[in-house]
Structures are given as C-alpha cells and as structure tokens.
C-alpha cells in the first residue's frame, strides 16, 4: 500500500461510489449520516457474501438450521435480554471541539498505540541481539517491559471501572493517559455518561407508553425466543445451531469509518445450543472454525487476529473477537461468545414459559448453554473490498485499479465482449452471454477498445472476460482473460460452462473449509 492509510481509505470510498458499490443514503437531499445504500454491484457482492455464509453455516452442517425472525418483537423481549437497562455506550465530549467520542474507544485506541510501540521495539531488540549490542538490547528490552506494564495497568483499571460502572474512573483513565481530542488537540473533557442505543417507535393507532416497541438492536433474541419451536418441529438434538441473517438497528452517536459503524446494518449470527459443561469445548471449536472460514476468502491470513475481551458482557463466561486489519487498523469483524444459559433463563423468567431441553440419553431436562458466532455483514463487505482494492503499475507503465475479489463472490462473474461491433461478432457474443446467465451474473460490453473494457471490469472485480473475434466464427474458440494475472487462453465455446463453474461457483470456496 503506497498511499497513506487515510488516503487509501478515501480512495476505496470514492471507488465504491464511482463503480456502483455504495451510495450515501438520500444523497440528493444531502444524505443521512451513517446510513448507506448498496448500489448494483454492492448489492450483488453483499448477496454473495451472505449466501456463502449461509451455505457454509447451514447447508454444510447437518445440525444447524436457519430461520428469519421479525424486526419487531414484544417489548418485554428487550427487558429480559437486558437491552432496556444495560445497552449503553459510555460517551465523552471534548469541550473545545464539541466532538463526541466513545470513552472505551479512546482508551482502546490509546492501548493500540502503545502496542505499536512495543512492536517497533521488538524489531529493534531483534537487530541489536543479532549484532551482539548487549547494552542497547537491554535498554530496548526495558522499554518493552515498561510499555507492557502500562498496558496491563490501563487494562486492569479499565476492566474494574467498567465492571463497577464507575464512569468517573473511566474519565480519570483518559485524563491520566493524557489522551487528547483529535480535532482540538486538547484534554478538556466532559464527564462520561451512558447513552442507550435502541431506536424506539410506537405500534398501533394510539401513541402511548403501552404502545412503545423497539427496532431490534441484534438478531440473536429472535433465535432465542424461537429456540423451542425450532427444536421441537425440527426434532433437533443437542448440540444444534440456529442461524439467521437480517437487519439490526442501533442509534450510534459516534458512527464513523464509512460502513464500518452504521445505524442500520446487517448481521449474520448463529446460536449453538449445547449441554452445560461442554460450552468451552464448543467455544474453542467455533473460534477455530470461524477463523478458517475467514481465511478461505484469501484476503491474507496475517490480516486476522484474535482479541480476547477485557470486560465480559453480562451474559458471557468467555468472549473473543476476530479482528481484521482495515485501512484504519485492526477492528472487530466477528465475535465468538459463550453466552451460558443467561438468555434462555431470562426469557423463562419474564415469559413464565419453560424453555428446557429434554435429554433422552440422561433422562433429564435442562436449560441449554449457548455459544454464539456473530459477524457484521457490512463490516465483512468492507474488509473484503479493502483487501481486494489494488492500485497497480503494469510493466508497460500503465496503471490499473483492480478488485482482487474471490471469484465466487464477485458481483459480475463473466463479461463477454465482441472484438468489434460488426461482422456478426455482437450476435455471437450475445449468444454466449445468454447461455451463461442462467448460472451466473454476466455482462455484455461492446463500447470502447477491448483494453478499456478490461479496465472497467478490473475495477468492478469481474474475474473473467470472454472476447469473441473473427476466428471464433470459424473455430468456435474464444479468448478468456483472467483478471488477476491478466493471462489469456483460447478455449472451446462448449467448454465455457464447466470452465466457469469450476472457478466462480461457491463450491470453490466451500471446498476450502
């Protein structure tokens, strides 16, 4: 990446609009903050990612099924889950810039900067050890220990403050760490306060306290309240999972970084119901399985790392995030949580209905424990696009922008070109397109030179382009050009369907799991 990270990220955002991936919502009315629309290519890429997740999670696992629950739910659901009382973000304002921040993010970003210093010192230590500079090595090692001690101290204080809901101490940590506002450069902070993130609305014809409901802030609760329905109608035996994709809504005050944090977003979640006492085995299982799934995208295994939570949510006894190296640093991509039996027991208590599982092997009933995997589809979209976006200088000095998307996920799988717009080539090319569009999203292009058409498809991420020339009319052969290598080969028209199915079908990704 030659450009600065912030410039590189701006280029990605511009590319998204220019090539029909993402638009600002209500742009003709100056837009709506932190809300975005997916364009024609973005909608296809997003659909393909969602479908890959669904097939890998549901189709490839005999003990996992999928549901689609409602966005609106009975308001007591959110009381039982703890969202009404505890779904808050700690916010702090800088008095000089008037900019609002999440206090926890300020502290986590500060820790990340110290971690970067440790990484640099480790590299220095390696060089000094190799060069037998013992004095300098000891000095560097001492700084590493000093930085790590700082991180441990901050983490200890931060965890205690969050657990005790001690917002005054959260602010004091920010003051003691000398964290400054990125706009004003000052440390003139307000007190930290909590802000509930749920959107509320009313249902029915009469507005009042009794008609207040919420837009769901997560999709998980729709699974929990349907757990027994699914288990009984599907005759599911523990361990089993229920998967779901869908929209969720959070009134993010500090929405930022393009589609990374939005007010309307899409989740892909799976709740895995297990026997109490086995949850840690399945927690480790799903950590491994989910990381392997992300690696199958081919975006670079070094771009991922696990981050264990400093503070566990009220429902969890273990939690970790799979973080991805976005242009703005390592950030959460997917969470794996051992939720214990908190959710089901809460719904038992508030609904008065038993949500127990009868185990025929032990001849006993119990409330299952749950291991959750939850990935943000929009964040995964951004991660995929960020890693795929390349600005390349070719051997002949020309430049191209290319999206090295996994072929199975690309919005358009094949582009078909006639070499020229005459001599029967367009008609021949259109027949090839017609034969392929039953299985793949295909586009036809006859405008400009073939070279310019290649560049347009590179920028969209189309993995293969088929060119029909005059020779094709005689030998029924076409030229297939591969996006990443730009290599070309001649193949028979009759071989095109199998050629494409092997390279752009989701099966090519699923076989990596």
VOGU-3710 file (C-alpha; in Angstrom, 3 decimals, decimal comma):
1> xxxxxxxxxx> 0,000/0,000/0,000  1,881/3,098/-1,221  -0,666/5,716/-0,181  -1,168/6,748/3,438  -3,858/4,625/5,152  -6,275/7,564/5,389  -5,770/8,429/1,688  -6,072/4,773/0,697  -9,362/4,547/2,602  -10,666/7,682/0,851
11> xxxxxxxxxx> -9,795/6,074/-2,486  -11,838/2,997/-1,545  -14,834/5,148/-0,581  -14,609/7,060/-3,881  -14,286/3,803/-5,802  -17,422/2,452/-4,117  -19,485/5,341/-5,436  -17,891/5,555/-8,877  -18,459/1,877/-9,644  -21,888/1,323/-8,120
21> xxxxxxxxxx> -20,995/-0,391/-4,860  -22,189/2,041/-2,160  -24,016/5,382/-2,210  -24,817/7,825/0,580  -28,449/7,339/1,599  -30,779/10,133/0,390  -27,824/11,815/-1,321  -29,985/14,223/-3,369  -31,192/15,609/-0,013  -27,598/15,998/1,256
31> xxxxxxxxxx> -27,603/12,486/2,722  -28,398/10,901/6,059  -25,464/10,458/8,422  -24,175/6,905/8,946  -26,781/5,377/6,616  -25,788/3,968/3,209  -27,392/2,318/0,183  -25,810/-0,557/-1,735  -25,660/0,016/-5,485  -25,987/-2,543/-8,243
41> xxxxxxxxxx> -22,528/-4,070/-7,766  -22,542/-3,670/-3,984  -25,881/-5,450/-3,681  -24,520/-8,421/-5,652  -21,282/-8,623/-3,641  -23,206/-8,373/-0,380  -25,663/-11,065/-1,500  -22,807/-13,378/-2,479  -21,066/-12,968/0,886  -24,345/-13,618/2,695
51> xxxxxxxxxx> -25,032/-16,690/0,584  -21,543/-18,046/1,215  -22,015/-17,630/4,978  -25,428/-19,324/4,815  -24,206/-22,285/2,782  -21,120/-22,744/4,980  -23,140/-22,477/8,183  -26,451/-24,169/7,343  -26,008/-26,276/4,213  -22,660/-27,749/5,264
61> xxxxxxxxxx> -23,722/-28,577/8,854  -26,452/-31,169/9,369  -27,154/-29,952/12,909  -27,648/-26,263/12,037  -30,856/-24,816/10,574  -31,848/-21,296/9,626  -34,762/-19,023/10,477  -35,916/-15,498/9,650  -37,434/-13,710/12,649  -39,188/-10,348/12,737
71> xxxxxxxxxx> -37,517/-6,983/13,248  -40,330/-6,002/15,630  -40,633/-8,074/18,805  -42,615/-7,875/22,016  -41,009/-5,087/24,119  -40,556/-7,442/27,087  -38,016/-9,363/24,984  -35,635/-6,418/25,330  -36,352/-6,046/29,022  -35,495/-9,715/29,543
81> xxxxxxxxxx> -32,333/-9,539/27,435  -31,032/-6,548/29,401  -31,073/-4,139/26,473  -33,557/-1,730/28,035  -31,421/-1,258/31,145  -27,885/-2,025/30,031  -27,471/-1,498/26,273  -25,411/1,650/26,583  -22,248/3,267/25,262  -20,047/5,425/27,530
91> xxxxxxxxxx> -19,744/8,803/25,792  -17,473/11,768/26,428  -17,251/15,195/24,736  -14,319/17,487/24,166  -15,418/20,943/25,348  -13,251/22,781/22,834  -14,053/20,895/19,607  -17,569/19,819/20,689  -16,685/16,405/19,198  -18,200/13,358/20,876
101> xxxxxxxxxx> -16,290/10,124/21,433  -16,921/6,701/22,872  -14,806/6,660/26,004  -13,946/2,981/25,661  -12,763/3,500/22,068  -10,486/6,369/23,149  -8,830/4,101/25,718  -8,607/1,113/23,366  -7,035/3,287/20,640  -4,509/4,577/23,191
111> xxxxxxxxxx> -3,600/0,996/24,127  -3,233/0,142/20,430  -0,690/2,963/20,035  1,370/1,568/22,912  1,161/-1,889/21,329  2,549/-0,386/18,109  5,496/0,976/20,097  6,119/-2,497/21,525  6,148/-3,961/18,006  8,762/-1,430/16,908
121> xxxxxxxxxx> 10,890/-2,047/19,990  10,725/-5,810/19,421  12,139/-5,300/15,922  14,933/-3,155/17,373  15,657/-5,773/20,025  15,984/-8,489/17,375  18,526/-6,446/15,389  20,552/-5,498/18,457  20,617/-9,067/19,712  21,812/-10,277/16,316
131> xxxxxxxxxx> 24,551/-7,616/16,294  25,651/-8,510/19,866  24,957/-4,976/21,152  24,108/-6,182/24,668  23,742/-2,731/26,278  21,350/-1,453/23,627  19,460/-4,755/23,692  18,919/-4,486/27,445  17,772/-0,863/27,088  15,293/-1,773/24,361
141> xxxxxxxxxx> 14,043/-4,749/26,345  13,481/-2,498/29,369  11,289/-0,186/27,284  9,255/-3,156/26,061  8,636/-4,212/29,668  7,725/-0,616/30,574  5,191/-0,364/27,737  3,649/-3,748/28,569  3,334/-2,736/32,231  1,471/0,417/31,157
151> xxxxxxxxxx> -0,933/-1,642/29,064  -1,554/-4,076/31,920  -2,200/-1,221/34,360  -4,640/0,512/31,995  -6,453/-2,746/31,252  -6,786/-3,584/34,949  -8,195/-0,146/35,816  -10,414/-0,076/32,726  -11,912/-3,508/33,406  -12,607/-2,629/37,047
161> xxxxxxxxxx> -14,206/0,694/36,084  -16,496/-0,929/33,511  -17,458/-3,781/35,807  -18,340/-1,302/38,577  -19,942/1,131/36,108  -17,577/3,715/37,581  -17,789/6,363/34,856  -15,752/8,838/36,892  -12,790/6,461/36,861  -13,217/5,856/33,123
171> xxxxxxxxxx> -12,769/9,610/32,646  -9,812/9,609/35,049  -8,094/6,931/32,942  -8,495/9,194/29,885  -7,025/12,101/31,869  -4,154/10,050/33,312  -3,253/8,673/29,884  -3,184/12,254/28,583  -5,478/11,356/25,680  -6,207/14,372/23,502
181> xxxxxxxxxx> -9,043/15,216/21,114  -8,028/14,526/17,513  -9,652/17,810/16,414  -8,735/20,375/19,090  -5,629/18,666/20,437  -6,781/19,474/23,983  -7,652/17,361/27,028  -10,650/19,460/28,063  -13,141/16,628/28,596  -16,687/16,457/29,944
191> xxxxxxxxxx> -17,772/13,741/32,356  -18,509/10,295/30,884  -22,196/9,347/30,627  -24,163/6,392/29,341  -26,398/6,543/26,255  -28,929/3,829/25,295  -28,556/2,720/21,681  -32,011/1,324/20,913  -34,417/3,006/18,476  -37,946/3,176/19,837
201> xxxxxxxxxx> -41,206/3,639/17,971  -44,899/3,026/18,597  -47,231/0,321/17,355  -50,958/0,595/16,731  -53,123/3,676/16,303  -52,661/5,201/19,768  -49,368/6,708/20,851  -48,537/5,982/24,464  -46,281/4,185/26,888  -48,074/0,888/26,362
211> xxxxxxxxxx> -47,527/1,001/22,582  -43,747/1,568/22,652  -41,682/-1,060/20,857  -38,098/-1,167/19,634  -36,304/-1,842/16,401  -34,139/-4,849/17,211  -30,538/-3,937/18,088  -29,427/-7,526/17,353  -30,840/-10,608/15,649  -29,916/-13,084/18,410
221> xxxxxxxxxx> -33,057/-12,642/20,512  -35,254/-13,740/17,605  -33,384/-17,040/17,739  -33,695/-17,437/21,500  -37,443/-16,875/21,656  -37,916/-19,396/18,815  -35,429/-21,943/20,142  -38,030/-24,385/21,473  -40,241/-24,069/18,363  -37,299/-24,973/16,136
231> xxxxxxxxxx> -36,062/-27,753/18,423  -39,441/-29,480/18,596  -40,578/-29,036/14,986  -37,158/-29,979/13,638  -36,646/-32,772/16,197  -33,217/-31,293/16,861  -30,852/-32,975/19,285  -28,253/-31,109/21,297  -25,779/-29,910/20,185  -27,524/-27,999/17,410
241> xxxxxxxxxx> -27,491/-24,498/15,997  -29,922/-21,917/14,664  -28,657/-19,395/12,114  -30,114/-16,112/10,936  -29,208/-13,114/8,820  -31,012/-9,804/8,957  -31,101/-6,097/9,698  -30,418/-4,617/13,122  -30,580/-1,003/14,256  -28,515/0,989/16,746
251> xxxxxxxxxx> -28,665/4,706/17,397  -24,895/5,111/17,164  -23,897/8,585/18,329  -20,315/8,142/17,170  -20,938/6,495/13,808  -17,791/6,608/11,690  -15,439/4,949/9,227  -17,865/4,605/6,317  -19,920/1,384/6,577  -17,872/0,024/9,488
261> xxxxxxxxxx> -20,258/1,531/12,060  -23,769/2,371/10,892  -27,189/2,931/12,381  -28,794/0,332/10,108  -26,700/-2,741/9,448  -26,928/-6,460/8,776  -25,803/-9,322/10,992  -25,118/-12,988/10,301  -25,473/-14,901/13,559  -25,578/-18,491/14,698
271> xxxxxxxxxx> -26,535/-19,602/18,193  -25,234/-23,086/19,037  -27,128/-24,851/21,860  -25,011/-27,218/23,963  -25,121/-29,252/27,156  -23,946/-27,276/30,226  -20,334/-28,104/30,953  -19,417/-28,603/27,279  -19,620/-24,938/26,309  -15,852/-24,255/26,418
281> xxxxxxxxxx> -15,169/-27,156/24,058  -17,642/-25,735/21,558  -16,392/-22,191/22,150  -12,897/-23,262/21,054  -14,375/-25,283/18,188  -16,210/-22,295/16,757  -13,255/-19,958/17,227  -11,203/-22,297/15,035  -13,991/-22,935/12,512  -14,857/-19,286/12,058
291> xxxxxxxxxx> -11,256/-18,172/11,570  -10,817/-20,910/8,962  -13,923/-19,619/7,164  -12,493/-16,103/7,040  -9,152/-17,423/5,785  -10,977/-19,115/2,887  -11,592/-15,656/1,376  -7,895/-15,490/0,549  -7,511/-11,941/1,853  -4,257/-12,720/3,682
301> xxxxxxxxxx> -4,112/-14,748/6,890  -1,852/-12,160/8,566  -4,739/-9,668/8,345  -6,623/-11,545/11,088  -6,023/-11,930/14,806  -7,972/-12,876/17,930  -8,693/-10,322/20,629  -9,914/-11,618/23,989  -12,376/-9,299/25,710  -11,154/-7,247/28,652
311> xxxxxxxxxx> -14,662/-6,957/30,040  -17,101/-9,811/29,519  -20,704/-8,967/28,734  -23,184/-9,712/31,491  -24,285/-12,892/29,705  -20,860/-14,378/28,858  -18,237/-16,571/30,528  -15,833/-16,310/27,552  -15,633/-13,985/24,563  -13,230/-13,191/21,756
321> xxxxxxxxxx> -13,276/-11,148/18,577  -11,779/-12,000/15,232  -10,194/-8,708/14,253  -9,269/-7,688/10,702  -6,656/-5,185/9,609  -8,763/-2,492/7,966  -7,066/0,581/6,451  -7,716/2,289/9,806  -6,233/-0,530/11,919  -7,280/-3,831/13,479
331> xxxxxxxxxx> -11,003/-3,758/14,302  -13,659/-6,295/15,241  -15,053/-8,353/12,382  -16,750/-11,245/14,196  -17,495/-12,097/17,807  -17,498/-15,581/19,325  -19,186/-15,655/22,735  -20,030/-18,306/25,288  -23,356/-16,844/26,465  -24,038/-19,502/29,145
341> xxxxxxxxxx> -27,775/-20,023/29,794  -28,417/-16,350/30,516  -30,727/-15,565/27,593  -32,970/-18,612/27,841  -33,288/-18,308/31,620  -34,152/-14,633/31,339  -36,886/-15,412/28,819  -38,145/-18,203/31,076  -38,405/-15,743/33,945  -40,073/-12,908/32,035
351> xxxxxxxxxx> -42,425/-15,076/29,925  -43,316/-17,661/32,569  -42,760/-20,404/29,956  -40,299/-23,284/30,319  -37,529/-23,304/27,727  -35,853/-26,523/28,783  -34,479/-29,311/26,632  -35,285/-32,914/27,496  -32,207/-35,089/27,091  -33,304/-38,642/26,285
361> xxxxxxxxxx> -29,828/-40,032/26,957  -29,645/-38,759/30,544  -33,439/-38,766/31,007  -33,259/-35,220/32,400  -34,243/-31,682/31,453  -32,017/-28,617/31,469  -31,702/-25,139/30,009  -29,009/-25,357/27,307  -25,897/-23,201/27,249  -25,254/-21,211/24,075
371> xxxxxxxxxx> -22,139/-20,459/22,022  -22,662/-17,583/19,604  -20,913/-16,586/16,418  -21,877/-13,130/15,166  -20,394/-11,362/12,147  -21,349/-7,986/10,706  -22,115/-8,410/7,012  -21,361/-4,758/6,234  -18,018/-4,958/8,035  -17,176/-8,155/6,178
381> xxxxxxxxxx> -18,103/-6,400/2,926  -15,717/-3,561/3,819  -12,942/-5,957/4,843  -13,287/-7,873/1,574  -13,276/-4,705/-0,507  -10,378/-3,140/1,425  -8,139/-6,179/0,968  -9,148/-6,621/-2,678  -8,597/-2,998/-3,770  -5,272/-2,594/-5,591
391> xxxxxxxxxx> -3,684/0,288/-7,484  -1,154/-1,369/-9,802  1,536/-0,126/-12,164  1,962/-2,528/-15,069  5,159/-3,441/-16,914  4,322/-1,094/-19,794  3,982/1,830/-17,382  0,178/1,896/-17,451  -1,803/1,859/-14,225  -4,951/-0,003/-13,315
401> xxxxxxxxxx> -7,291/-0,204/-10,353  -8,372/-3,768/-9,740  -10,525/-5,541/-7,167  -8,924/-8,939/-6,480  -12,192/-10,285/-5,083  -12,637/-14,019/-4,570  -14,163/-15,003/-7,952  -17,083/-16,779/-6,270  -18,045/-13,536/-4,523  -17,525/-11,081/-7,389
411> xxxxxxxxxx> -20,678/-9,144/-8,361  -20,240/-9,981/-12,048  -18,696/-13,351/-12,816  -18,131/-13,048/-16,569  -18,003/-10,196/-19,088  -18,486/-11,028/-22,772  -17,028/-8,770/-25,483  -17,226/-8,791/-29,259  -13,886/-7,618/-30,624  -15,703/-5,178/-32,914
421> xxxxxxxxxx> -19,334/-4,096/-33,325  -19,838/-5,685/-36,739  -19,371/-8,804/-38,845  -21,737/-10,848/-36,691  -19,468/-10,726/-33,615  -22,013/-8,945/-31,359  -24,672/-11,553/-32,131  -22,205/-14,376/-31,490  -21,136/-12,814/-28,162  -24,740/-12,293/-27,071
431> xxxxxxxxxx> -25,472/-15,995/-27,614  -22,615/-16,885/-25,259  -23,944/-14,430/-22,682  -27,445/-15,915/-22,979  -26,101/-19,416/-22,345  -24,219/-18,338/-19,207  -26,742/-16,096/-17,480  -28,822/-19,000/-16,160  -25,978/-19,838/-13,766  -24,031/-16,597/-13,341
441> xxxxxxxxxx> -24,354/-12,822/-13,350  -22,973/-11,928/-16,793  -22,488/-8,582/-18,520  -22,070/-7,642/-22,176  -19,910/-4,711/-23,308  -19,075/-3,506/-26,802  -18,121/0,123/-26,099  -14,501/1,396/-26,477  -11,404/-0,685/-27,080  -11,055/-4,130/-25,547
451> xxxxxxxxxx> -8,283/-2,742/-23,309  -10,594/-0,101/-21,831  -13,297/-2,717/-21,357  -10,816/-4,874/-19,439  -10,020/-1,925/-17,154  -13,710/-1,316/-16,410  -14,211/-4,943/-15,449  -10,993/-4,991/-13,379  -12,329/-2,065/-11,339  -15,600/-3,939/-10,693
461> xxxxxxxxxx> -13,757/-7,141/-9,811  -15,015/-9,300/-12,699  -12,731/-12,360/-12,635  -13,080/-13,432/-16,289  -13,620/-11,689/-19,624  -14,504/-13,574/-22,804  -13,634/-11,974/-26,136  -15,188/-13,104/-29,392  -13,096/-12,387/-32,512  -13,342/-13,237/-36,208
471> xxxxxxxxxx> -11,516/-16,519/-35,660  -14,259/-17,519/-33,209  -16,750/-17,661/-36,091  -14,602/-20,288/-37,773  -13,271/-22,478/-34,940  -15,828/-21,887/-32,127  -12,999/-20,839/-29,807  -12,889/-17,693/-27,661  -10,225/-15,850/-25,668  -10,663/-15,969/-21,888
481> xxxxxxxxxx> -8,745/-13,363/-19,914  -8,142/-13,828/-16,157  -8,365/-10,697/-14,028  -5,516/-11,037/-11,535  -2,757/-12,385/-13,792  -4,193/-10,810/-16,994  -3,215/-14,027/-18,773  -5,261/-15,116/-21,764  -6,075/-18,513/-23,192  -8,177/-19,894/-26,011
491> xxxxxxxxxx> -10,888/-22,370/-25,090  -13,758/-24,017/-26,936  -17,169/-22,427/-26,552  -18,563/-25,796/-25,476  -16,082/-25,826/-22,552  -17,086/-22,407/-21,182  -19,858/-23,562/-18,772  -17,655/-26,099/-16,971  -14,677/-23,726/-17,060  -16,679/-21,047/-15,272
501> xxxxxxxxxx> -18,490/-23,352/-12,846  -15,169/-24,686/-11,556  -13,782/-21,190/-10,991  -16,618/-18,888/-9,956  -19,080/-21,153/-8,134  -19,392/-21,033/-4,347  -18,326/-24,676/-4,268  -14,778/-23,478/-4,964  -14,825/-21,687/-1,591  -16,783/-24,307/0,337
511> xxx> -14,208/-26,965/-0,532  -11,604/-24,967/1,411  -13,466/-25,480/4,691
//
